[in-house]
Amino acid sequence: MQAINAVFDGNHFKPLEAIPIKGKYEVIITFTKPIDTKYSKRQRILEHFGTWNDEDVETINEIIQERANFSINRDKI
């Protein structure tokens, strides 16, 4: 039995890693948890910029968190 990670977009499955087998197989699909879209977007951005050091990444994460919390507890306009 082999297991790989994938994302289901509501219609299709997208493997997140190489599929280690060839040919036709019976599969079991297990939905483990919903994707936190803010987190996944942040991860995709950070994956493309592997040359950043830890301090840069922390600064970016702080900015993203500040923007995510910007309107919390603010009166609606």
C-alpha positions in Angstrom: 0.0 0.0 0.0 1.3 3.5 -0.9 0.1 6.8 0.3 0.6 10.3 -1.2 -0.7 13.7 -0.3 -3.1 15.4 -2.7 -5.5 18.3 -2.8 -9.2 18.0 -3.9 -10.5 21.2 -5.4 -14.1 20.1 -5.4 -13.8 18.4 -8.8 -10.3 17.1 -9.2 -7.5 15.6 -7.2 -4.0 17.2 -7.6 -1.1 15.1 -6.2 1.3 17.1 -4.1 4.1 14.7 -4.8 5.2 12.1 -7.4 3.0 9.1 -7.6 5.3 6.1 -6.8 3.4 3.4 -8.8 2.5 2.6 -12.4 -0.6 1.0 -13.9 -4.1 0.7 -12.6 -4.8 0.4 -8.9 -7.7 0.3 -6.6 -7.5 3.3 -4.3 -9.0 4.5 -1.1 -9.6 8.2 -0.9 -9.6 9.7 2.7 -10.5 13.3 3.3 -8.5 14.3 6.3 -9.2 18.0 6.8 -10.4 21.1 5.0 -7.6 23.4 3.6 -7.1 26.7 5.4 -6.8 28.8 2.2 -4.9 31.7 3.9 -2.4 29.2 5.2 -2.0 27.4 1.9 -1.6 30.6 -0.1 1.1 31.7 2.4 2.9 28.4 2.0 2.8 28.6 -1.8 4.3 32.1 -1.7 7.0 31.0 0.7 7.9 27.9 -1.4 8.7 30.1 -4.4 11.1 32.2 -2.4 13.5 29.6 -0.9 16.3 32.1 -0.9 14.8 34.1 1.9 16.4 33.6 5.3 14.4 32.8 8.5 14.2 36.5 9.5 12.7 37.4 6.2 10.1 34.7 6.4 9.2 35.7 10.0 8.8 39.4 8.8 6.5 38.2 6.0 4.5 36.0 8.3 4.0 39.0 10.7 2.8 41.2 7.9 0.4 38.5 6.7 -1.0 38.1 10.2 -1.4 41.8 10.8 -3.4 42.1 7.5 -5.5 39.1 8.5 -6.3 40.7 11.8 -6.7 44.2 10.5 -10.5 44.3 10.7 -11.0 42.2 13.7 -13.0 44.1 16.4 -13.4 47.1 14.1 -16.8 48.7 13.6 -18.3 48.1 10.2 -18.3 51.2 8.0 
